[in-house]
Each structure stands twice: as structure tokens, then as C-alpha cells.
């Protein structure tokens, strides 16, 4: 089975980039944590204790299920859930409590689609709303459709249970749309849980392979093109519009985005102080610092990113001396600027200007 030489009957699409909603911080939507809490309680365990150990505020999530949780914290929670329950198939247990809205509007849009294929085609672009730790791609090859799930190295660690939960709840969602008998052709996992092969095969009702090159679900095209009785294309379209607006608004509402905008607007004026930024954003200094920390950012990190950005811009202007650029960016001397620039680009400002100046001027 090959995806090469794609023709009218074959396609290959993927999420545009592995970028995360919170810069450099892969996250998961809070409703996933609520699902984990229900599964934990089903074993007679106190979910509050495990959430506390994972340093996750359960009450805050119950108030706002759309809150974003760092994948690293979620990985700790998954590990604790498996350990305390003693169940290596915890992710499969979790499907008993799954509802389409666990995926937020993405799940509801999927469930409102005309068929599973349409749900995959329309919704996989928005899976980053549920978790942006993974990159998804969809391939159609003759009579089969493959959903690939890849985790970029920079987004690790991601708990294998999180991947299992995504794939198993996606199958659960497909069964809500069709029938309890629905099954893919094959499910593949990169990790090894072959000791529990029978439990996974019983759930997915198909061949399940471990220690594979990629995480993926393989569907029969005919199965996922079957129309579903409860389809509501108008609702699916409305939800997709809301998702687009939500994702755009989320990016704009990030405090780190606003701080960077302030720095870029004022860096050449030499007026960059955290207290002034807090005042401009109508926030107390401690509140601003706390919000940046929640986005896994710091003022110094954002200032460094902006200096890097502006340095590249200024170096495109051949007439500005390097010493002047150093002072414009807030460095006390040229050697400090040179050290920082080498850290950013692995080369000196002079070499960079010699190699890229003409190109930058003509961009």
C-alpha cells in the first residue's frame, strides 16, 4: 500500500505545522482532564489527590473546561492514574465516560458531519484545539484512509496513554455516529503493550499492532463514507466557524503575545521595563508575571526573542553600524550583542550581514 503518485482517487493532507497555541508549550484542553478524573473515580480512587500530586487545579478546570493544560503536567497525571489504578489499559476504561463534547466544539462538529470521512476531513485541522502536541495527517489510498498521529520530538514527553485515549475515543465517536459494531481495519501504536494485546483488540474490534513506525488508524473507505442518520451539516459548518474564531482569538488574547507586541513597538525607543508594560496592559506587575508564567514564558525570554527579531531586521540595513544596532537593542556594548547573536544564529552579526544583507534588502 503506497501513497506515492497520488491521483484523483488519492489524497494526502496534514496539519499545516506543529506550532502550539501557547508558544513553545504543547497543551491539552481541560475537558480531557475531567474525563481522566471520572475514570480515576471509577476505580474508587480520590481524583483530587492525584490532581494535586500532578499540580493541576481540578476546580479551575471544572469552572472552565476550555482551559489549556501543559502536556508535561498531563503526562504526570496519566502516569499517576495508571499507577494508582493498577490498570495498564486505563485509556480504554476512560472511553466509558467519553462524550463528543470532550473534544469541545471539534467533537460536536465531527459528530454532526455527513459521515466519518467528512468528519475526519473537516475536523482533523482543528484537533490542535483538543491537543496541539501532535501533528495529524490524513491519507487516502485506493480503498483505504489512514489517519497518522505523530509527536514532534520537541513536544515530548507525551504519555502513551494520551495517544491511546485519543485514538480509542475517536473510534468511540465513530460508533456514536454509526453503530456499536463499527471498527477500523487496523490500529498501530509505536509503543509496546503487546502483553495486553487481547484487551486492545477486543476494544477496537480489529487487528492491533504494537512497536510500529507510526501511530495510525487505518479505515476502509467504504465504511467511513456510510451516511449517518443524525448528520447536521449546517451545525457542523457553524461549529467550524466558531472554532476558527476561537483559535484566532486565543492567540490574540495571550499575554505573551501582547507583551511581545509592546516590546517590538518600543524597543528602539529604549523604553522597555516590565513595570511600564504591566501598566500599559492595565495589569499589576505580579499579575503580569503570573500570567506569563502560566504561558511558560518570562519577560527576559520574550525580550530576547524580540531582540533576535529586530536584529535580523536592522542588519538588512547596510548603513547602520553594528555598534549602533547594539545600543538600539539595549546592549551595553557590541561584544554583548555579538555573543547574543551567535547564540541565536550560530554566526556573527558581520558574517550574517555579509551573507544575507542583499537578500533581506530585496525581500
C-alpha positions as MATLAB code, in Angstrom:
seq = 'XXXXXXXXXXXXXXXXXXXXXXXXXXXXXXXXXXXXXXXXXXXXXXXXXXXXXXXXXXXXXXXXXXXXXXXXXXXXXXXXXXXXXXXXXXXXXXXXXXXXXXXXXXXXXXXXXXXXXXXXXXXXXXXXXXXXXXXXXXXXXXXXXXXXXXXXXXXXXXXXXXXXXXXXXXXXXXXXXXXXXXXXXXXXXXXXXXXXXXXXXXXXXXXXXXXXXXXXXXXXXXXXXXXXXXXXXXXXXXXXXXXXXXXXXXXXXXXXXXXXXXXXXXXXXXXXXXXXXXXXXXXXXXXXXXXXXXXXXXXXXXXXXXXXXXXXXXXXXXXXXXXXXXXXXXXXXXXXXXXXXXXXXXXXXXXXXXXXXXXXXXX';
ca = [
       0.000    0.000    0.000;
       1.622    3.231   -1.157;
       0.709    6.924   -1.059;
       3.069    7.830   -3.914;
       1.826    9.225   -7.242;
      -1.429   10.482   -5.762;
      -4.224   10.836   -8.334;
      -7.876   11.873   -8.248;
      -8.695    8.872   -6.092;
      -5.844    9.502   -3.659;
      -5.074   12.427   -1.392;
      -2.692   13.325    1.370;
      -3.323   16.177    3.778;
      -1.816   17.202    7.095;
      -1.972   19.865    9.733;
      -0.085   22.879    8.405;
       2.530   22.987   11.151;
       3.351   21.595   14.572;
       3.030   25.070   16.135;
       1.366   25.247   19.534;
      -1.370   27.600   20.743;
       0.797   28.772   23.632;
       4.226   29.473   22.114;
       6.688   26.612   22.701;
       4.304   24.925   25.142;
       2.225   21.961   23.910;
      -1.086   21.840   25.747;
      -4.292   19.831   26.103;
      -7.816   21.131   26.599;
      -9.093   20.920   30.178;
     -12.074   18.694   29.307;
      -9.615   15.817   28.812;
      -8.554   16.166   32.447;
     -12.218   15.999   33.519;
     -12.565   12.740   31.601;
      -9.484   11.357   33.350;
     -10.984   12.410   36.707;
     -14.152   10.410   36.014;
     -12.116    7.359   35.042;
      -9.973    7.641   38.191;
     -13.075    7.829   40.395;
     -14.453    4.663   38.731;
     -11.671    2.691   40.451;
     -12.752    4.003   43.865;
      -9.797    6.425   43.954;
      -9.855   10.081   45.001;
      -9.103   12.028   41.837;
      -8.420   15.215   43.836;
      -5.375   13.601   45.428;
      -3.872   12.627   42.070;
      -4.597   16.027   40.546;
      -2.876   17.673   43.491;
       0.170   15.450   43.016;
       0.245   16.426   39.329;
      -0.050   20.106   40.337;
      -3.276   20.521   38.317;
      -6.129   22.650   39.690;
      -9.216   20.459   39.180;
     -11.649   23.095   40.468;
     -10.358   25.624   37.935;
     -10.926   23.117   35.125;
     -14.438   22.342   36.349;
     -15.147   26.075   36.174;
     -13.616   26.413   32.712;
     -13.154   23.140   30.755;
     -11.617   25.117   27.856;
      -8.515   25.985   29.928;
      -5.202   24.817   28.445;
      -3.021   22.386   30.433;
       0.668   21.767   29.636;
       1.200   18.302   28.160;
       4.099   17.730   30.591;
       1.712   18.109   33.535;
      -0.836   15.880   31.854;
       1.840   13.222   31.331;
       2.381   13.193   35.115;
      -1.374   12.804   35.664;
      -1.628    9.928   33.170;
       1.292    8.163   34.888;
      -0.296    8.570   38.317;
      -3.668    7.332   37.031;
      -2.144    4.157   35.597;
      -0.003    3.549   38.675;
      -2.750    4.061   41.261;
      -5.413    2.173   39.310;
      -3.009   -0.646   38.504;
      -4.572   -0.750   35.046;
      -2.229   -0.609   32.045;
      -5.349   -0.311   29.861;
      -6.567    2.809   31.710;
      -7.080    4.669   28.413;
      -9.611    2.057   27.290;
     -11.520    2.341   30.589;
     -11.727    6.083   30.009;
     -13.832    5.600   26.845;
     -16.773    4.522   29.037;
     -17.169    8.150   30.114;
     -16.456    9.773   26.754;
     -18.884   12.232   25.155;
     -18.375   14.114   21.854;
     -18.024   17.400   23.763;
     -14.833   16.051   25.383;
     -13.287   17.243   22.111;
     -15.075   20.568   22.686;
     -16.648   22.016   19.519;
     -14.368   19.821   17.401;
     -16.125   16.676   18.643;
     -19.571   18.150   18.098;
     -18.639   19.262   14.564;
     -17.279   15.778   13.843;
     -20.436   14.126   15.148;
     -22.606   16.456   13.014;
     -20.827   15.552    9.766;
     -22.499   13.563    6.991;
     -20.180   10.639    7.546;
     -16.951    9.727    9.336;
     -14.772   10.635    6.336;
     -16.244   14.131    6.199;
     -15.738   14.405    9.963;
     -12.071   13.476    9.578;
     -11.501   15.788    6.595;
     -13.134   18.787    8.259;
     -12.111   18.282   11.875;
      -8.550   16.971   11.812;
      -7.324   20.502   11.045;
      -8.777   21.582   14.388;
      -7.564   18.694   16.544;
      -4.985   21.152   17.927;
      -7.870   22.653   19.894;
      -8.058   19.420   21.901;
      -4.282   18.945   21.974;
      -1.561   20.642   19.939;
       1.163   18.183   20.969;
       0.528   16.020   17.900;
       0.671   16.522   14.143;
      -2.111   14.732   12.273;
      -2.141   13.717    8.638;
      -4.791   12.052    6.526;
      -4.022    9.834    3.530;
      -6.419    8.190    1.098;
      -5.012    5.238   -0.784;
      -7.392    3.427   -3.136;
      -9.951    1.776   -0.828;
      -8.364    2.836    2.458;
      -7.934    6.006    4.513;
      -5.120    6.369    7.054;
      -5.042    8.810    9.955;
      -1.438    9.292   11.140;
      -0.615   10.764   14.550;
       2.970   11.985   15.014;
       4.552   13.632   18.064;
       7.361   16.082   17.191;
      10.412   15.473   19.423;
      10.195   18.999   20.858;
       6.683   18.240   22.191;
       7.743   15.230   24.255;
       7.093   13.872   26.790;
       3.585   12.822   25.774;
       2.089    9.926   27.733;
       1.380    6.869   25.595;
      -1.993    6.708   27.376;
      -2.845   10.124   25.937;
      -2.251    8.788   22.427;
      -4.244    5.642   23.189;
      -7.075    7.753   24.605;
      -7.221    9.972   21.530;
      -7.331    7.002   19.166;
      -9.806    4.978   21.223;
     -12.195    7.893   21.823;
     -12.057    8.723   18.107;
     -13.281    5.192   17.421;
     -15.921    5.636   20.145;
     -17.080    8.822   18.438;
     -17.312    6.959   15.132;
     -19.505    4.346   16.822;
     -21.820    7.088   18.122;
     -22.229    8.210   14.505;
     -22.748    4.729   13.046;
     -23.178    1.646   15.228;
     -21.500   -0.178   18.084;
     -20.195   -2.670   15.536;
     -18.052   -0.088   13.729;
     -14.347   -0.882   13.610;
     -11.279    0.282   11.687;
      -9.276   -2.156    9.593;
      -6.151   -1.789   11.730;
      -4.741    0.251   14.610;
      -0.997    0.771   15.077;
       0.931    2.051   18.097;
       4.633    2.920   18.276;
       4.955    1.801   21.908;
       4.811   -1.712   23.291;
       1.764   -3.013   25.139;
       1.735   -6.365   23.441;
       1.211   -8.033   26.830;
      -2.305   -6.540   26.754;
      -2.937   -7.206   23.074;
      -6.241   -9.008   23.633;
      -7.802   -6.125   25.607;
      -6.934   -3.653   22.834;
      -8.143   -5.966   20.103;
     -11.421   -6.536   21.963;
     -11.995   -2.780   22.172;
     -11.025   -1.795   18.625;
     -12.554   -4.981   17.123;
      -9.742   -5.189   14.584;
      -6.072   -6.007   14.246;
      -3.969   -4.003   16.751;
      -0.210   -3.815   16.247;
       2.420   -2.500   18.677;
       6.057   -1.445   18.109;
       5.131    0.104   14.756;
       6.887    3.035   12.978;
       3.882    5.371   13.473;
       0.709    5.731   15.468;
      -2.145    5.344   12.982;
      -5.700    4.187   12.348;
      -6.479    2.536    9.020;
     -10.088    2.681    7.818;
     -11.944    1.031    4.951;
     -13.075    3.894    2.714;
     -16.489    2.326    2.155;
     -17.101    2.077    5.923;
     -16.367    5.722    6.679;
     -18.380    7.005    3.696;
     -21.583    5.459    5.008;
     -24.126    8.240    5.715;
     -25.136    8.776    9.321;
     -28.739    9.396   10.312;
     -28.087   12.280   12.736;
     -25.970   14.388   10.375;
     -26.411   18.154   10.651;
     -24.114   19.804    8.055;
     -25.358   23.313    8.912;
     -24.432   22.819   12.573;
     -21.050   21.340   11.608;
     -20.321   24.397    9.442;
     -21.358   26.806   12.227;
     -19.159   24.989   14.731;
     -16.167   25.054   12.379;
     -16.556   28.839   12.022;
     -16.669   29.167   15.819;
     -13.541   27.007   16.158;
     -11.631   29.214   13.697;
     -12.666   32.345   15.573;
     -11.823   30.764   18.946;
      -8.330   29.740   17.832;
      -7.622   33.193   16.386;
      -8.950   34.916   19.498;
      -6.948   32.602   21.750;
      -3.704   33.619   20.069;
      -4.584   37.316   20.262;
      -5.546   37.044   23.936;
      -2.243   35.544   25.054;
      -0.488   37.906   27.445;
       2.874   36.884   25.966;
       1.651   37.992   22.517;
       0.681   41.402   23.921;
       3.999   41.775   25.752;
       5.932   40.952   22.580;
       3.885   43.499   20.625;
       4.727   46.171   23.220;
       8.426   45.291   23.168;
       8.614   45.393   19.365;
       6.816   48.757   19.304;
       9.099   50.304   21.914;
      12.454   48.532   21.800;
      14.096   51.154   19.585;
      12.930   53.865   21.975;
      14.849   52.239   24.810;
      11.694   52.198   26.903;
      11.452   48.534   27.880;
      10.664   47.983   31.552;
       8.338   45.309   32.874;
       6.592   47.795   35.160;
       5.731   50.025   32.184;
       4.475   47.043   30.180;
       2.254   45.981   33.074;
       0.845   49.491   33.278;
       0.228   49.619   29.520;
      -1.686   46.330   29.739;
      -3.616   47.545   32.802;
      -2.202   44.753   34.945;
      -0.361   44.690   38.230;
       3.294   43.666   37.994;
       2.765   40.421   39.897;
      -0.357   39.617   37.875;
       1.589   40.057   34.646;
       4.404   37.844   35.887;
       1.914   35.185   36.983;
       0.135   35.230   33.607;
       3.420   34.922   31.741;
       4.416   32.003   33.950;
       1.083   30.303   33.171;
       2.048   30.541   29.483;
       5.523   29.163   30.306;
       7.124   32.468   29.348;
       9.231   35.075   31.104;
       9.923   38.733   30.375;
      13.609   38.063   29.685;
      12.744   35.271   27.247;
      10.303   37.495   25.332;
      12.813   40.375   25.278;
      15.434   38.004   23.907;
      13.060   36.813   21.153;
      12.245   40.409   20.184;
      15.908   41.426   20.131;
      16.607   38.492   17.817;
      13.751   39.514   15.515;
      14.783   43.177   15.413;
      18.462   42.328   14.958;
      17.669   40.485   11.718;
      15.620   43.443   10.517;
      18.286   46.015   11.387;
      21.094   44.010    9.808;
      19.274   44.250    6.484;
      20.051   47.978    6.552;
      23.688   48.109    5.476;
      24.192   51.711    6.582;
      23.523   51.117   10.289;
      26.824   50.340   12.108;
      26.903   47.247   14.293;
      27.771   49.295   17.368;
      24.632   51.393   16.817;
      22.472   48.293   16.413;
      23.906   47.020   19.698;
      22.827   50.153   21.544;
      19.435   50.302   19.777;
      18.642   46.812   21.049;
      19.617   47.647   24.601;
      23.065   46.036   24.788;
      25.715   47.907   26.752;
      28.400   47.166   24.147;
      28.921   45.488   20.788;
      30.550   42.390   22.275;
      27.366   41.640   24.262;
      25.304   41.922   21.081;
      27.741   39.684   19.187;
      27.566   36.987   21.869;
      23.770   37.064   21.845;
      23.620   36.984   18.041;
      25.932   33.972   17.894;
      23.657   32.233   20.385;
      20.657   32.948   18.161;
      22.147   32.151   14.764;
      25.469   30.348   15.329;
      27.255   33.108   13.398;
      28.425   36.697   13.982;
      26.384   39.781   13.024;
      29.038   40.744   10.445;
      29.006   37.326    8.779;
      25.211   37.265    8.800;
      25.025   40.714    7.187;
      27.603   39.725    4.551;
      25.687   36.560    3.690;
      22.094   37.770    3.957;
      22.066   41.534    3.744;
      21.410   41.772   -0.002;
      18.681   39.129    0.158;
      16.980   40.821    3.115;
      17.022   44.178    1.387;
      15.202   42.721   -1.587;
      12.550   40.773    0.336;
];
